[in-house]
């Protein structure tokens, strides 16, 4: 199992399992098989927009789960699967800080 770390001088590192990181790299138009790469400051607005679009699509596909549900077997909290939109949130935040500070994001 591989680990990919996203880095920027604007914020702390975001560390992800390779499988998830590769999905997010593909979403922003980067080659998921590249072991290292960069999202330039110029590319950051497009990357953030692409991730936000993927998050919106993921939320639209997810079934609505009510906290008041009587279903004892329904996953809640840490017991349920982690959705793409939840996994993308730290990367979006890193990219937003990077854009504000005009710093690129690299991964390795």
Jmol script that loads the backbone (N, CA, C; Angstrom):
load data "model"
ATOM      1  N   UNK A   1       0.852  -1.172   0.000  1.00  0.00           N
ATOM      2  CA  UNK A   1       0.000   0.000   0.000  1.00  0.00           C
ATOM      3  C   UNK A   1       0.897   1.233   0.000  1.00  0.00           C
ATOM      4  N   UNK A   2       0.680   2.088  -0.971  1.00  0.00           N
ATOM      5  CA  UNK A   2       1.515   3.283  -1.084  1.00  0.00           C
ATOM      6  C   UNK A   2       0.863   4.478  -0.389  1.00  0.00           C
ATOM      7  N   UNK A   3       1.698   5.439  -0.098  1.00  0.00           N
ATOM      8  CA  UNK A   3       1.267   6.686   0.535  1.00  0.00           C
ATOM      9  C   UNK A   3       1.708   7.828  -0.376  1.00  0.00           C
ATOM     10  N   UNK A   4       0.841   8.804  -0.568  1.00  0.00           N
ATOM     11  CA  UNK A   4       1.189  10.000  -1.329  1.00  0.00           C
ATOM     12  C   UNK A   4       1.011  11.199  -0.412  1.00  0.00           C
ATOM     13  N   UNK A   5       2.012  12.078  -0.425  1.00  0.00           N
ATOM     14  CA  UNK A   5       1.982  13.275   0.399  1.00  0.00           C
ATOM     15  C   UNK A   5       1.886  14.501  -0.496  1.00  0.00           C
ATOM     16  N   UNK A   6       0.893  15.329  -0.217  1.00  0.00           N
ATOM     17  CA  UNK A   6       0.744  16.610  -0.904  1.00  0.00           C
ATOM     18  C   UNK A   6       1.364  17.671  -0.010  1.00  0.00           C
ATOM     19  N   UNK A   7       2.229  18.521  -0.603  1.00  0.00           N
ATOM     20  CA  UNK A   7       2.968  19.509   0.183  1.00  0.00           C
ATOM     21  C   UNK A   7       2.849  20.894  -0.435  1.00  0.00           C
ATOM     22  N   UNK A   8       2.875  21.887   0.443  1.00  0.00           N
ATOM     23  CA  UNK A   8       2.896  23.276   0.028  1.00  0.00           C
ATOM     24  C   UNK A   8       3.521  24.092   1.155  1.00  0.00           C
ATOM     25  N   UNK A   9       4.177  25.166   0.788  1.00  0.00           N
ATOM     26  CA  UNK A   9       4.736  26.067   1.805  1.00  0.00           C
ATOM     27  C   UNK A   9       3.639  26.849   2.516  1.00  0.00           C
ATOM     28  N   UNK A  10       2.423  26.815   1.991  1.00  0.00           N
ATOM     29  CA  UNK A  10       1.322  27.594   2.542  1.00  0.00           C
ATOM     30  C   UNK A  10       0.595  26.903   3.693  1.00  0.00           C
ATOM     31  N   UNK A  11       0.763  25.584   3.834  1.00  0.00           N
ATOM     32  CA  UNK A  11       0.014  24.844   4.859  1.00  0.00           C
ATOM     33  C   UNK A  11       0.703  23.517   5.138  1.00  0.00           C
ATOM     34  N   UNK A  12       0.187  22.803   6.123  1.00  0.00           N
ATOM     35  CA  UNK A  12       0.738  21.504   6.485  1.00  0.00           C
ATOM     36  C   UNK A  12       0.486  20.460   5.410  1.00  0.00           C
ATOM     37  N   UNK A  13       1.248  19.391   5.466  1.00  0.00           N
ATOM     38  CA  UNK A  13       1.142  18.302   4.499  1.00  0.00           C
ATOM     39  C   UNK A  13      -0.205  17.587   4.613  1.00  0.00           C
ATOM     40  N   UNK A  14      -0.656  17.065   3.483  1.00  0.00           N
ATOM     41  CA  UNK A  14      -1.841  16.209   3.431  1.00  0.00           C
ATOM     42  C   UNK A  14      -1.353  14.844   2.960  1.00  0.00           C
ATOM     43  N   UNK A  15      -1.544  13.842   3.800  1.00  0.00           N
ATOM     44  CA  UNK A  15      -1.058  12.492   3.524  1.00  0.00           C
ATOM     45  C   UNK A  15      -2.263  11.594   3.245  1.00  0.00           C
ATOM     46  N   UNK A  16      -2.184  10.853   2.141  1.00  0.00           N
ATOM     47  CA  UNK A  16      -3.293   9.971   1.745  1.00  0.00           C
ATOM     48  C   UNK A  16      -2.761   8.625   1.293  1.00  0.00           C
ATOM     49  N   UNK A  17      -3.620   7.623   1.403  1.00  0.00           N
ATOM     50  CA  UNK A  17      -3.303   6.344   0.795  1.00  0.00           C
ATOM     51  C   UNK A  17      -3.265   6.552  -0.709  1.00  0.00           C
ATOM     52  N   UNK A  18      -2.378   5.836  -1.372  1.00  0.00           N
ATOM     53  CA  UNK A  18      -2.172   6.001  -2.799  1.00  0.00           C
ATOM     54  C   UNK A  18      -3.417   5.840  -3.642  1.00  0.00           C
ATOM     55  N   UNK A  19      -4.259   4.875  -3.320  1.00  0.00           N
ATOM     56  CA  UNK A  19      -5.456   4.606  -4.116  1.00  0.00           C
ATOM     57  C   UNK A  19      -6.371   5.832  -4.159  1.00  0.00           C
ATOM     58  N   UNK A  20      -6.606   6.439  -3.029  1.00  0.00           N
ATOM     59  CA  UNK A  20      -7.464   7.623  -2.955  1.00  0.00           C
ATOM     60  C   UNK A  20      -6.790   8.814  -3.619  1.00  0.00           C
ATOM     61  N   UNK A  21      -5.513   9.005  -3.347  1.00  0.00           N
ATOM     62  CA  UNK A  21      -4.779  10.127  -3.926  1.00  0.00           C
ATOM     63  C   UNK A  21      -4.781  10.049  -5.443  1.00  0.00           C
ATOM     64  N   UNK A  22      -4.652   8.851  -5.997  1.00  0.00           N
ATOM     65  CA  UNK A  22      -4.645   8.688  -7.448  1.00  0.00           C
ATOM     66  C   UNK A  22      -5.989   9.066  -8.063  1.00  0.00           C
ATOM     67  N   UNK A  23      -7.064   8.752  -7.378  1.00  0.00           N
ATOM     68  CA  UNK A  23      -8.389   9.154  -7.852  1.00  0.00           C
ATOM     69  C   UNK A  23      -8.476  10.676  -7.893  1.00  0.00           C
ATOM     70  N   UNK A  24      -8.007  11.328  -6.839  1.00  0.00           N
ATOM     71  CA  UNK A  24      -8.071  12.786  -6.774  1.00  0.00           C
ATOM     72  C   UNK A  24      -7.131  13.434  -7.791  1.00  0.00           C
ATOM     73  N   UNK A  25      -5.978  12.825  -8.030  1.00  0.00           N
ATOM     74  CA  UNK A  25      -5.070  13.338  -9.056  1.00  0.00           C
ATOM     75  C   UNK A  25      -5.724  13.277 -10.434  1.00  0.00           C
ATOM     76  N   UNK A  26      -6.413  12.189 -10.707  1.00  0.00           N
ATOM     77  CA  UNK A  26      -7.113  12.064 -11.988  1.00  0.00           C
ATOM     78  C   UNK A  26      -8.205  13.128 -12.112  1.00  0.00           C
ATOM     79  N   UNK A  27      -8.891  13.403 -11.021  1.00  0.00           N
ATOM     80  CA  UNK A  27      -9.952  14.423 -11.030  1.00  0.00           C
ATOM     81  C   UNK A  27      -9.388  15.789 -11.428  1.00  0.00           C
ATOM     82  N   UNK A  28      -8.180  16.108 -10.961  1.00  0.00           N
ATOM     83  CA  UNK A  28      -7.609  17.423 -11.272  1.00  0.00           C
ATOM     84  C   UNK A  28      -6.815  17.421 -12.578  1.00  0.00           C
ATOM     85  N   UNK A  29      -6.870  16.308 -13.298  1.00  0.00           N
ATOM     86  CA  UNK A  29      -6.247  16.256 -14.606  1.00  0.00           C
ATOM     87  C   UNK A  29      -4.770  15.901 -14.609  1.00  0.00           C
ATOM     88  N   UNK A  30      -4.301  15.331 -13.531  1.00  0.00           N
ATOM     89  CA  UNK A  30      -2.906  14.895 -13.449  1.00  0.00           C
ATOM     90  C   UNK A  30      -2.840  13.385 -13.665  1.00  0.00           C
ATOM     91  N   UNK A  31      -1.691  12.917 -14.124  1.00  0.00           N
ATOM     92  CA  UNK A  31      -1.501  11.482 -14.341  1.00  0.00           C
ATOM     93  C   UNK A  31      -1.359  10.794 -12.990  1.00  0.00           C
ATOM     94  N   UNK A  32      -2.312   9.938 -12.629  1.00  0.00           N
ATOM     95  CA  UNK A  32      -2.248   9.287 -11.314  1.00  0.00           C
ATOM     96  C   UNK A  32      -1.075   8.330 -11.158  1.00  0.00           C
ATOM     97  N   UNK A  33      -0.443   7.971 -12.254  1.00  0.00           N
ATOM     98  CA  UNK A  33       0.698   7.056 -12.164  1.00  0.00           C
ATOM     99  C   UNK A  33       2.022   7.789 -11.947  1.00  0.00           C
ATOM    100  N   UNK A  34       2.012   9.127 -12.060  1.00  0.00           N
ATOM    101  CA  UNK A  34       3.228   9.890 -11.781  1.00  0.00           C
ATOM    102  C   UNK A  34       3.555   9.799 -10.293  1.00  0.00           C
ATOM    103  N   UNK A  35       4.789   9.453  -9.980  1.00  0.00           N
ATOM    104  CA  UNK A  35       5.184   9.329  -8.575  1.00  0.00           C
ATOM    105  C   UNK A  35       5.454  10.686  -7.934  1.00  0.00           C
ATOM    106  N   UNK A  36       5.695  11.701  -8.758  1.00  0.00           N
ATOM    107  CA  UNK A  36       5.909  13.062  -8.276  1.00  0.00           C
ATOM    108  C   UNK A  36       5.268  14.022  -9.258  1.00  0.00           C
ATOM    109  N   UNK A  37       4.847  15.158  -8.757  1.00  0.00           N
ATOM    110  CA  UNK A  37       4.269  16.137  -9.658  1.00  0.00           C
ATOM    111  C   UNK A  37       3.997  17.444  -8.954  1.00  0.00           C
ATOM    112  N   UNK A  38       3.456  18.379  -9.729  1.00  0.00           N
ATOM    113  CA  UNK A  38       3.191  19.714  -9.206  1.00  0.00           C
ATOM    114  C   UNK A  38       1.877  20.238  -9.765  1.00  0.00           C
ATOM    115  N   UNK A  39       1.174  20.967  -8.929  1.00  0.00           N
ATOM    116  CA  UNK A  39       0.032  21.760  -9.348  1.00  0.00           C
ATOM    117  C   UNK A  39       0.509  23.197  -9.186  1.00  0.00           C
ATOM    118  N   UNK A  40       0.717  23.861 -10.310  1.00  0.00           N
ATOM    119  CA  UNK A  40       1.241  25.223 -10.262  1.00  0.00           C
ATOM    120  C   UNK A  40       0.182  26.185  -9.732  1.00  0.00           C
ATOM    121  N   UNK A  41       0.612  27.372  -9.367  1.00  0.00           N
ATOM    122  CA  UNK A  41      -0.313  28.393  -8.882  1.00  0.00           C
ATOM    123  C   UNK A  41      -1.363  28.701  -9.949  1.00  0.00           C
ATOM    124  N   UNK A  42      -0.961  28.730 -11.200  1.00  0.00           N
ATOM    125  CA  UNK A  42      -1.890  28.987 -12.308  1.00  0.00           C
ATOM    126  C   UNK A  42      -2.921  27.864 -12.432  1.00  0.00           C
ATOM    127  N   UNK A  43      -2.528  26.629 -12.126  1.00  0.00           N
ATOM    128  CA  UNK A  43      -3.426  25.471 -12.241  1.00  0.00           C
ATOM    129  C   UNK A  43      -4.336  25.305 -11.030  1.00  0.00           C
ATOM    130  N   UNK A  44      -4.022  25.948  -9.927  1.00  0.00           N
ATOM    131  CA  UNK A  44      -4.788  25.745  -8.691  1.00  0.00           C
ATOM    132  C   UNK A  44      -6.280  26.079  -8.810  1.00  0.00           C
ATOM    133  N   UNK A  45      -6.678  27.200  -9.405  1.00  0.00           N
ATOM    134  CA  UNK A  45      -8.133  27.463  -9.496  1.00  0.00           C
ATOM    135  C   UNK A  45      -8.887  26.354 -10.235  1.00  0.00           C
ATOM    136  N   UNK A  46      -8.337  25.859 -11.325  1.00  0.00           N
ATOM    137  CA  UNK A  46      -8.978  24.770 -12.061  1.00  0.00           C
ATOM    138  C   UNK A  46      -9.021  23.476 -11.268  1.00  0.00           C
ATOM    139  N   UNK A  47      -7.943  23.191 -10.545  1.00  0.00           N
ATOM    140  CA  UNK A  47      -7.886  21.978  -9.724  1.00  0.00           C
ATOM    141  C   UNK A  47      -8.913  22.041  -8.594  1.00  0.00           C
ATOM    142  N   UNK A  48      -9.007  23.193  -7.959  1.00  0.00           N
ATOM    143  CA  UNK A  48      -9.984  23.368  -6.874  1.00  0.00           C
ATOM    144  C   UNK A  48     -11.398  23.212  -7.427  1.00  0.00           C
ATOM    145  N   UNK A  49     -11.671  23.828  -8.566  1.00  0.00           N
ATOM    146  CA  UNK A  49     -13.001  23.725  -9.189  1.00  0.00           C
ATOM    147  C   UNK A  49     -13.332  22.274  -9.551  1.00  0.00           C
ATOM    148  N   UNK A  50     -12.354  21.562 -10.101  1.00  0.00           N
ATOM    149  CA  UNK A  50     -12.578  20.156 -10.475  1.00  0.00           C
ATOM    150  C   UNK A  50     -12.872  19.302  -9.242  1.00  0.00           C
ATOM    151  N   UNK A  51     -12.142  19.532  -8.163  1.00  0.00           N
ATOM    152  CA  UNK A  51     -12.390  18.777  -6.929  1.00  0.00           C
ATOM    153  C   UNK A  51     -13.764  19.114  -6.353  1.00  0.00           C
ATOM    154  N   UNK A  52     -14.124  20.384  -6.380  1.00  0.00           N
ATOM    155  CA  UNK A  52     -15.443  20.779  -5.870  1.00  0.00           C
ATOM    156  C   UNK A  52     -16.560  20.150  -6.702  1.00  0.00           C
ATOM    157  N   UNK A  53     -16.379  20.091  -8.021  1.00  0.00           N
ATOM    158  CA  UNK A  53     -17.377  19.445  -8.878  1.00  0.00           C
ATOM    159  C   UNK A  53     -17.494  17.954  -8.540  1.00  0.00           C
ATOM    160  N   UNK A  54     -16.352  17.299  -8.325  1.00  0.00           N
ATOM    161  CA  UNK A  54     -16.362  15.875  -7.967  1.00  0.00           C
ATOM    162  C   UNK A  54     -17.022  15.658  -6.602  1.00  0.00           C
ATOM    163  N   UNK A  55     -16.776  16.571  -5.684  1.00  0.00           N
ATOM    164  CA  UNK A  55     -17.396  16.494  -4.354  1.00  0.00           C
ATOM    165  C   UNK A  55     -18.915  16.627  -4.486  1.00  0.00           C
ATOM    166  N   UNK A  56     -19.368  17.595  -5.269  1.00  0.00           N
ATOM    167  CA  UNK A  56     -20.811  17.793  -5.453  1.00  0.00           C
ATOM    168  C   UNK A  56     -21.458  16.565  -6.081  1.00  0.00           C
ATOM    169  N   UNK A  57     -20.789  15.992  -7.069  1.00  0.00           N
ATOM    170  CA  UNK A  57     -21.323  14.783  -7.713  1.00  0.00           C
ATOM    171  C   UNK A  57     -21.354  13.614  -6.740  1.00  0.00           C
ATOM    172  N   UNK A  58     -20.328  13.485  -5.912  1.00  0.00           N
ATOM    173  CA  UNK A  58     -20.264  12.403  -4.933  1.00  0.00           C
ATOM    174  C   UNK A  58     -21.374  12.552  -3.894  1.00  0.00           C
ATOM    175  N   UNK A  59     -21.596  13.777  -3.435  1.00  0.00           N
ATOM    176  CA  UNK A  59     -22.667  14.007  -2.457  1.00  0.00           C
ATOM    177  C   UNK A  59     -24.035  13.720  -3.065  1.00  0.00           C
ATOM    178  N   UNK A  60     -24.211  14.053  -4.340  1.00  0.00           N
ATOM    179  CA  UNK A  60     -25.493  13.810  -5.009  1.00  0.00           C
ATOM    180  C   UNK A  60     -25.785  12.318  -5.150  1.00  0.00           C
ATOM    181  N   UNK A  61     -24.725  11.513  -5.323  1.00  0.00           N
ATOM    182  CA  UNK A  61     -24.897  10.056  -5.459  1.00  0.00           C
ATOM    183  C   UNK A  61     -25.118   9.371  -4.119  1.00  0.00           C
ATOM    184  N   UNK A  62     -24.638   9.965  -3.042  1.00  0.00           N
ATOM    185  CA  UNK A  62     -24.705   9.317  -1.722  1.00  0.00           C
ATOM    186  C   UNK A  62     -26.148   9.286  -1.227  1.00  0.00           C
ATOM    187  N   UNK A  63     -26.570   8.150  -0.699  1.00  0.00           N
ATOM    188  CA  UNK A  63     -27.927   8.086  -0.142  1.00  0.00           C
ATOM    189  C   UNK A  63     -28.010   8.936   1.120  1.00  0.00           C
ATOM    190  N   UNK A  64     -29.128   9.602   1.278  1.00  0.00           N
ATOM    191  CA  UNK A  64     -29.329  10.434   2.464  1.00  0.00           C
ATOM    192  C   UNK A  64     -29.560   9.525   3.661  1.00  0.00           C
ATOM    193  N   UNK A  65     -28.772   9.713   4.701  1.00  0.00           N
ATOM    194  CA  UNK A  65     -28.910   8.928   5.928  1.00  0.00           C
ATOM    195  C   UNK A  65     -29.320   9.874   7.034  1.00  0.00           C
ATOM    196  N   UNK A  66     -30.446   9.617   7.603  1.00  0.00           N
ATOM    197  CA  UNK A  66     -30.944  10.458   8.681  1.00  0.00           C
ATOM    198  C   UNK A  66     -30.347  10.008  10.003  1.00  0.00           C
ATOM    199  N   UNK A  67     -29.946  10.965  10.801  1.00  0.00           N
ATOM    200  CA  UNK A  67     -29.420  10.639  12.133  1.00  0.00           C
ATOM    201  C   UNK A  67     -30.533  10.088  13.027  1.00  0.00           C
ATOM    202  N   UNK A  68     -31.784  10.401  12.695  1.00  0.00           N
ATOM    203  CA  UNK A  68     -32.915   9.943  13.499  1.00  0.00           C
ATOM    204  C   UNK A  68     -33.418   8.571  13.053  1.00  0.00           C
ATOM    205  N   UNK A  69     -32.714   7.955  12.131  1.00  0.00           N
ATOM    206  CA  UNK A  69     -33.149   6.690  11.570  1.00  0.00           C
ATOM    207  C   UNK A  69     -33.295   5.628  12.653  1.00  0.00           C
ATOM    208  N   UNK A  70     -34.317   4.794  12.472  1.00  0.00           N
ATOM    209  CA  UNK A  70     -34.535   3.696  13.416  1.00  0.00           C
ATOM    210  C   UNK A  70     -33.729   2.466  13.041  1.00  0.00           C
ATOM    211  N   UNK A  71     -33.037   2.515  11.927  1.00  0.00           N
ATOM    212  CA  UNK A  71     -32.268   1.368  11.446  1.00  0.00           C
ATOM    213  C   UNK A  71     -31.019   1.193  12.307  1.00  0.00           C
ATOM    214  N   UNK A  72     -31.020   0.176  13.143  1.00  0.00           N
ATOM    215  CA  UNK A  72     -29.905  -0.086  14.056  1.00  0.00           C
ATOM    216  C   UNK A  72     -28.624  -0.445  13.307  1.00  0.00           C
ATOM    217  N   UNK A  73     -28.762  -0.990  12.090  1.00  0.00           N
ATOM    218  CA  UNK A  73     -27.601  -1.432  11.334  1.00  0.00           C
ATOM    219  C   UNK A  73     -27.014  -0.349  10.432  1.00  0.00           C
ATOM    220  N   UNK A  74     -27.624   0.820  10.411  1.00  0.00           N
ATOM    221  CA  UNK A  74     -27.126   1.898   9.543  1.00  0.00           C
ATOM    222  C   UNK A  74     -25.767   2.382  10.056  1.00  0.00           C
ATOM    223  N   UNK A  75     -24.796   2.555   9.149  1.00  0.00           N
ATOM    224  CA  UNK A  75     -23.478   3.026   9.585  1.00  0.00           C
ATOM    225  C   UNK A  75     -23.538   4.466  10.076  1.00  0.00           C
ATOM    226  N   UNK A  76     -22.844   4.747  11.155  1.00  0.00           N
ATOM    227  CA  UNK A  76     -22.797   6.092  11.721  1.00  0.00           C
ATOM    228  C   UNK A  76     -21.361   6.404  12.120  1.00  0.00           C
ATOM    229  N   UNK A  77     -21.021   7.667  12.004  1.00  0.00           N
ATOM    230  CA  UNK A  77     -19.712   8.110  12.465  1.00  0.00           C
ATOM    231  C   UNK A  77     -18.580   7.351  11.806  1.00  0.00           C
ATOM    232  N   UNK A  78     -17.652   6.896  12.604  1.00  0.00           N
ATOM    233  CA  UNK A  78     -16.465   6.214  12.109  1.00  0.00           C
ATOM    234  C   UNK A  78     -16.762   4.816  11.586  1.00  0.00           C
ATOM    235  N   UNK A  79     -17.936   4.310  11.848  1.00  0.00           N
ATOM    236  CA  UNK A  79     -18.272   2.963  11.406  1.00  0.00           C
ATOM    237  C   UNK A  79     -18.639   2.912   9.933  1.00  0.00           C
ATOM    238  N   UNK A  80     -19.099   4.019   9.363  1.00  0.00           N
ATOM    239  CA  UNK A  80     -19.529   4.052   7.972  1.00  0.00           C
ATOM    240  C   UNK A  80     -18.349   4.245   7.033  1.00  0.00           C
ATOM    241  N   UNK A  81     -18.567   4.001   5.754  1.00  0.00           N
ATOM    242  CA  UNK A  81     -17.498   4.201   4.777  1.00  0.00           C
ATOM    243  C   UNK A  81     -17.179   5.692   4.631  1.00  0.00           C
ATOM    244  N   UNK A  82     -15.939   5.996   4.292  1.00  0.00           N
ATOM    245  CA  UNK A  82     -15.521   7.375   4.082  1.00  0.00           C
ATOM    246  C   UNK A  82     -15.737   7.707   2.616  1.00  0.00           C
ATOM    247  N   UNK A  83     -16.509   8.739   2.363  1.00  0.00           N
ATOM    248  CA  UNK A  83     -16.867   9.120   1.000  1.00  0.00           C
ATOM    249  C   UNK A  83     -15.747   9.933   0.353  1.00  0.00           C
ATOM    250  N   UNK A  84     -15.794   9.993  -0.972  1.00  0.00           N
ATOM    251  CA  UNK A  84     -14.815  10.768  -1.721  1.00  0.00           C
ATOM    252  C   UNK A  84     -14.809  12.224  -1.272  1.00  0.00           C
ATOM    253  N   UNK A  85     -15.994  12.798  -1.041  1.00  0.00           N
ATOM    254  CA  UNK A  85     -16.044  14.205  -0.655  1.00  0.00           C
ATOM    255  C   UNK A  85     -15.341  14.442   0.686  1.00  0.00           C
ATOM    256  N   UNK A  86     -15.385  13.470   1.571  1.00  0.00           N
ATOM    257  CA  UNK A  86     -14.694  13.605   2.857  1.00  0.00           C
ATOM    258  C   UNK A  86     -13.187  13.507   2.670  1.00  0.00           C
ATOM    259  N   UNK A  87     -12.759  12.641   1.784  1.00  0.00           N
ATOM    260  CA  UNK A  87     -11.331  12.469   1.532  1.00  0.00           C
ATOM    261  C   UNK A  87     -10.740  13.660   0.793  1.00  0.00           C
ATOM    262  N   UNK A  88     -11.546  14.312  -0.053  1.00  0.00           N
ATOM    263  CA  UNK A  88     -11.059  15.440  -0.849  1.00  0.00           C
ATOM    264  C   UNK A  88     -10.942  16.723  -0.033  1.00  0.00           C
ATOM    265  N   UNK A  89     -11.678  16.845   1.049  1.00  0.00           N
ATOM    266  CA  UNK A  89     -11.730  18.088   1.817  1.00  0.00           C
ATOM    267  C   UNK A  89     -10.352  18.615   2.240  1.00  0.00           C
ATOM    268  N   UNK A  90      -9.465  17.782   2.811  1.00  0.00           N
ATOM    269  CA  UNK A  90      -8.158  18.320   3.208  1.00  0.00           C
ATOM    270  C   UNK A  90      -7.323  18.810   2.026  1.00  0.00           C
ATOM    271  N   UNK A  91      -7.435  18.139   0.885  1.00  0.00           N
ATOM    272  CA  UNK A  91      -6.684  18.554  -0.290  1.00  0.00           C
ATOM    273  C   UNK A  91      -7.227  19.873  -0.835  1.00  0.00           C
ATOM    274  N   UNK A  92      -8.534  20.017  -0.858  1.00  0.00           N
ATOM    275  CA  UNK A  92      -9.127  21.286  -1.293  1.00  0.00           C
ATOM    276  C   UNK A  92      -8.655  22.418  -0.386  1.00  0.00           C
ATOM    277  N   UNK A  93      -8.661  22.183   0.903  1.00  0.00           N
ATOM    278  CA  UNK A  93      -8.219  23.200   1.859  1.00  0.00           C
ATOM    279  C   UNK A  93      -6.751  23.564   1.630  1.00  0.00           C
ATOM    280  N   UNK A  94      -5.902  22.569   1.434  1.00  0.00           N
ATOM    281  CA  UNK A  94      -4.491  22.823   1.155  1.00  0.00           C
ATOM    282  C   UNK A  94      -4.343  23.668  -0.105  1.00  0.00           C
ATOM    283  N   UNK A  95      -5.102  23.331  -1.128  1.00  0.00           N
ATOM    284  CA  UNK A  95      -5.019  24.077  -2.383  1.00  0.00           C
ATOM    285  C   UNK A  95      -5.526  25.511  -2.227  1.00  0.00           C
ATOM    286  N   UNK A  96      -6.553  25.710  -1.421  1.00  0.00           N
ATOM    287  CA  UNK A  96      -7.063  27.064  -1.188  1.00  0.00           C
ATOM    288  C   UNK A  96      -6.014  27.922  -0.476  1.00  0.00           C
ATOM    289  N   UNK A  97      -5.388  27.368   0.554  1.00  0.00           N
ATOM    290  CA  UNK A  97      -4.319  28.098   1.248  1.00  0.00           C
ATOM    291  C   UNK A  97      -3.173  28.392   0.286  1.00  0.00           C
ATOM    292  N   UNK A  98      -2.842  27.421  -0.544  1.00  0.00           N
ATOM    293  CA  UNK A  98      -1.743  27.577  -1.493  1.00  0.00           C
ATOM    294  C   UNK A  98      -2.045  28.670  -2.510  1.00  0.00           C
ATOM    295  N   UNK A  99      -3.266  28.713  -2.988  1.00  0.00           N
ATOM    296  CA  UNK A  99      -3.656  29.746  -3.935  1.00  0.00           C
ATOM    297  C   UNK A  99      -3.575  31.128  -3.283  1.00  0.00           C
ATOM    298  N   UNK A 100      -4.073  31.230  -2.062  1.00  0.00           N
ATOM    299  CA  UNK A 100      -4.043  32.515  -1.355  1.00  0.00           C
ATOM    300  C   UNK A 100      -2.609  33.003  -1.129  1.00  0.00           C
ATOM    301  N   UNK A 101      -1.695  32.074  -0.885  1.00  0.00           N
ATOM    302  CA  UNK A 101      -0.292  32.415  -0.631  1.00  0.00           C
ATOM    303  C   UNK A 101       0.557  32.368  -1.895  1.00  0.00           C
ATOM    304  N   UNK A 102      -0.094  32.036  -3.028  1.00  0.00           N
ATOM    305  CA  UNK A 102       0.597  31.908  -4.318  1.00  0.00           C
ATOM    306  C   UNK A 102       1.772  30.933  -4.261  1.00  0.00           C
ATOM    307  N   UNK A 103       1.467  29.752  -3.727  1.00  0.00           N
ATOM    308  CA  UNK A 103       2.441  28.683  -3.606  1.00  0.00           C
ATOM    309  C   UNK A 103       1.936  27.444  -4.353  1.00  0.00           C
ATOM    310  N   UNK A 104       2.794  26.740  -5.075  1.00  0.00           N
ATOM    311  CA  UNK A 104       2.355  25.520  -5.747  1.00  0.00           C
ATOM    312  C   UNK A 104       2.148  24.382  -4.742  1.00  0.00           C
ATOM    313  N   UNK A 105       1.475  23.355  -5.202  1.00  0.00           N
ATOM    314  CA  UNK A 105       1.303  22.124  -4.423  1.00  0.00           C
ATOM    315  C   UNK A 105       2.057  21.031  -5.154  1.00  0.00           C
ATOM    316  N   UNK A 106       2.906  20.321  -4.434  1.00  0.00           N
ATOM    317  CA  UNK A 106       3.613  19.194  -5.026  1.00  0.00           C
ATOM    318  C   UNK A 106       3.126  17.918  -4.369  1.00  0.00           C
ATOM    319  N   UNK A 107       3.333  16.807  -5.054  1.00  0.00           N
ATOM    320  CA  UNK A 107       3.050  15.509  -4.433  1.00  0.00           C
ATOM    321  C   UNK A 107       4.192  14.559  -4.722  1.00  0.00           C
ATOM    322  N   UNK A 108       4.363  13.616  -3.802  1.00  0.00           N
ATOM    323  CA  UNK A 108       5.372  12.572  -3.953  1.00  0.00           C
ATOM    324  C   UNK A 108       5.018  11.379  -3.106  1.00  0.00           C
TER     325      UNK A 108
END
end "model"
wireframe off; spacefill off
backbone 0.3
color backbone group
